[in-house]
Each structure stands twice: as structure tokens, then as C-alpha cells.
Amino acid sequence: MRLLVLGGTKFLGRAVVGCALARGHEVTLFNRGRTNPDLFPEAEKLRGDREGELDVLRGREWDAVIDPSGYVPGAVYSAAEVLADAVGHYVFVSSISVYADRSGTLREDGPLARLDPEHSVDQLREDYENYGPLKALCEQAVAELFPTRHAIVRPGLIVGPHDPTGRFTYWPHRIARGGDVVAPAPPERTVQVIDARDLGAWMVDLCEQRRTGTFNATRPGVPWAEMLDTCQRVVGSNARIVWLPDEFLRQHEVGEWMELPLWIADPQWRGMHEADVSRAVAAGLTFCPLDETVRGAFERAKPTADAGLTPEREAGLLQAWRLRRQQGRFHGRGGSAPSTSVG
């Protein structure tokens, strides 16, 4: 198969290219050459910019294209227009953020978010507030130009080797440091992530099979306790997990999603960990053992400064929790700690 990848050297695209080359496919990368330009010397490399420098794609043909780097509809439309007569099948990487209602189970036929009139259709905001609506418009652009020859993939949080966000990566690295680790209670609440290698391999499958449709793509929910137990086992840590309830974390203004990565307590957003992936599983999406995902994040990705509690912040929360429990016992109310707690 002759496969074109728009991007292909950073994270998800890197996983796609690695899989495609391992299967013996003929791979062409189209990007600006700024990120890891020396990766994949066996692949053809075309230099350009999807924000207007597309001429190098003209006059060529490929069996399929995988697009993990489209964020604004104008740029996606321009590339898809150039490729409409040159590519047999288009796989576009969207996001589960496209859904208008994220308070419950996310299914592919749910209504999509709409762009606020005050937001630009051509620019992703720094706060990502328009990310979901822009992705929805990108999907429409692909569907318009490849009406019967496309697949839309809506991943959840993509994790694993080379993850640049640090969100999932925070947990194995934090647990490896040992000591008392703040985690959001209850332990049985679930979290959804998808290993970039699983997602990349499956998207190559979609191209090989010319499979069409729209698919949520993330791992079925894993309890927090299982995820953190796996981190402890993989990194060989004796860290103690301290489960703190939502109301306490909110009282202390802990930021959801980034300051305490993957934690979502806001009822309007809980669906981000409740995506129905049955359609993708029926189409062949499979998942490596959670141990492999944790190991890949721990050994081949780095924490980032903007993801996770700082040691000082975490110590302050633990001290406040101890004080609260001591006051509760003093007043005869008993502690309200779920599961493991700081005595």
C-alpha cells in the first residue's frame, strides 16, 4: 500500500508511520521538516505546509492518507481538495471533544458542538475552547470531498511513548518518586485512554481494508485503582495512594484535567471518560496490556511542567487532609477519607 501521512514524526503520526513501515508499506511523509526530521530515513519525505504550501502533493497518487494533524477546517479542506483525485481513502483523526453534550456516554450519532460566532473558524484558541467545534468542521470538510471514501476517528486521550502532553505520563513518573501520592477518589471511578501504538496500528488497518465510518477510539474504562496499581507494579514503587474526594479537591481549587491529570469531576464533562467504543472494537480496534502502555509512557515519554501537582502543592494538600481528619476525630465526627488515607 502507498500511504501518505500528513505529519508523521511527533506522536500519533510517529506511531502510524512506524507500524506502516514495519508492515512493508510504502510511506510518504508530508510535513515542514521541523520535528524529528531525521526519523524514518526509509520513508519518502515531502516538505511543505498544509497552511498553503501544498504544491508538492500535486500530480501524485496514493492508496490512502492518514491525517493526524488537522485542527482548522480551512487547512483540512485545502489538503483534502488537493488529494481528492489523488488518494483512494482518507482517514481523519478527530476527537471525542466534538460532542455537544459531554455529560454522559458519548456515541457516534450524538449531536456535535457548534462554533461560537465570536470564535474564529481559522484559528485554534490558546485555551482550546473552540477545539471541539473546529474538529467537527474539519470532519465535515473531509466528508464533503471524500463522501464515500473516508473514515473519521475520534480518539480519547492518546498516551504512551513520545507523548508530549505529560498528562498520563505524570502518573508513573510521580509514583516512581514514592511517598504519599494524591489521587482522586473514588478508586473505582474509571478513566479512558488509548495507547498511540494501538491507535496507529488500527488506523493502518482501516486504510488496508478501505473501511469507512465514524468511530470513537479509546480504551474501555479502567478503574483508577487498577491504573495506579499498574503504575506501581511497572515502576517498582512502594508509593502509597491517598484517595481524596472531589469536594475536598474542589475546596482547595485543584485544577481538573491538568493539575491533577485525567481527573474530571465536573458533571458536564464526565462523558470524556465514558465513550462507547463498541463500534471501533467491532471494526478491529484492540488494546495492548495496560502494563505496556504504562511502561511506554514511563520509559519513552517525559513529564511536563504544566501537567501534574508540584511537590509543594501536593504536600500542602496532604497536610490539609491530615488536619481535616484530625479535626473530624476531635469533634467526634470520624474521618471521611475514602479507602487509603493519611493518618
FENNOR-V434724 format. One record per backbone hydrogen bond with DSSP energy under -1.0 kcal/mol. CO is the residue of the C=O (numbers start at 0). NH is the residue of the N-H. If there is no record, write none. Layout:
# FENNOR-V434724
co:CO nh:NH
co:CO nh:NH
This chain:
# FENNOR-V434724
co:0 nh:25
co:1 nh:62
co:1 nh:63
co:2 nh:27
co:3 nh:65
co:4 nh:6
co:4 nh:29
co:10 nh:14
co:11 nh:15
co:12 nh:16
co:13 nh:17
co:14 nh:18
co:15 nh:19
co:16 nh:20
co:17 nh:21
co:18 nh:22
co:19 nh:24
co:20 nh:23
co:25 nh:2
co:26 nh:43
co:27 nh:4
co:28 nh:45
co:29 nh:6
co:30 nh:47
co:35 nh:38
co:39 nh:42
co:43 nh:28
co:45 nh:30
co:48 nh:52
co:51 nh:53
co:52 nh:48
co:53 nh:56
co:54 nh:57
co:56 nh:59
co:61 nh:87
co:63 nh:3
co:64 nh:90
co:65 nh:5
co:66 nh:92
co:71 nh:75
co:72 nh:76
co:73 nh:77
co:74 nh:78
co:75 nh:79
co:76 nh:80
co:77 nh:81
co:78 nh:82
co:82 nh:85
co:82 nh:86
co:85 nh:61
co:88 nh:64
co:89 nh:150
co:90 nh:66
co:91 nh:152
co:94 nh:97
co:95 nh:98
co:97 nh:112
co:101 nh:270
co:105 nh:275
co:106 nh:109
co:110 nh:99
co:115 nh:118
co:124 nh:127
co:127 nh:130
co:129 nh:133
co:130 nh:134
co:131 nh:135
co:132 nh:136
co:133 nh:137
co:134 nh:138
co:135 nh:139
co:136 nh:140
co:137 nh:141
co:138 nh:142
co:139 nh:143
co:140 nh:144
co:141 nh:145
co:145 nh:148
co:148 nh:89
co:149 nh:212
co:150 nh:91
co:151 nh:214
co:152 nh:93
co:153 nh:216
co:154 nh:95
co:156 nh:193
co:158 nh:195
co:159 nh:162
co:165 nh:169
co:167 nh:170
co:168 nh:172
co:169 nh:173
co:170 nh:174
co:171 nh:175
co:174 nh:177
co:178 nh:239
co:180 nh:241
co:182 nh:243
co:185 nh:188
co:186 nh:224
co:188 nh:223
co:190 nh:221
co:192 nh:218
co:193 nh:158
co:194 nh:198
co:195 nh:199
co:196 nh:200
co:197 nh:201
co:198 nh:202
co:199 nh:203
co:200 nh:204
co:201 nh:205
co:202 nh:206
co:203 nh:207
co:204 nh:208
co:205 nh:210
co:212 nh:151
co:214 nh:153
co:216 nh:155
co:221 nh:190
co:222 nh:226
co:223 nh:227
co:224 nh:228
co:225 nh:229
co:226 nh:230
co:227 nh:231
co:228 nh:232
co:229 nh:233
co:230 nh:234
co:231 nh:235
co:231 nh:236
co:239 nh:180
co:241 nh:182
co:243 nh:184
co:244 nh:248
co:245 nh:249
co:246 nh:250
co:247 nh:251
co:248 nh:253
co:249 nh:252
co:254 nh:259
co:255 nh:257
co:256 nh:261
co:257 nh:307
co:259 nh:262
co:262 nh:256
co:265 nh:268
co:268 nh:271
co:269 nh:272
co:270 nh:273
co:273 nh:105
co:276 nh:280
co:277 nh:281
co:278 nh:282
co:279 nh:284
co:280 nh:283
co:288 nh:291
co:288 nh:292
co:289 nh:293
co:290 nh:294
co:291 nh:295
co:292 nh:296
co:293 nh:297
co:294 nh:298
co:295 nh:299
co:299 nh:161
co:303 nh:306
co:309 nh:313
co:310 nh:314
co:311 nh:315
co:312 nh:316
co:313 nh:317
co:314 nh:318
co:315 nh:319
co:316 nh:320
co:317 nh:321
co:318 nh:322
co:319 nh:323
co:320 nh:324
co:321 nh:325
co:322 nh:326
co:323 nh:327
co:324 nh:328
co:325 nh:329
co:326 nh:330
co:327 nh:332
co:327 nh:333
co:328 nh:331
co:339 nh:242
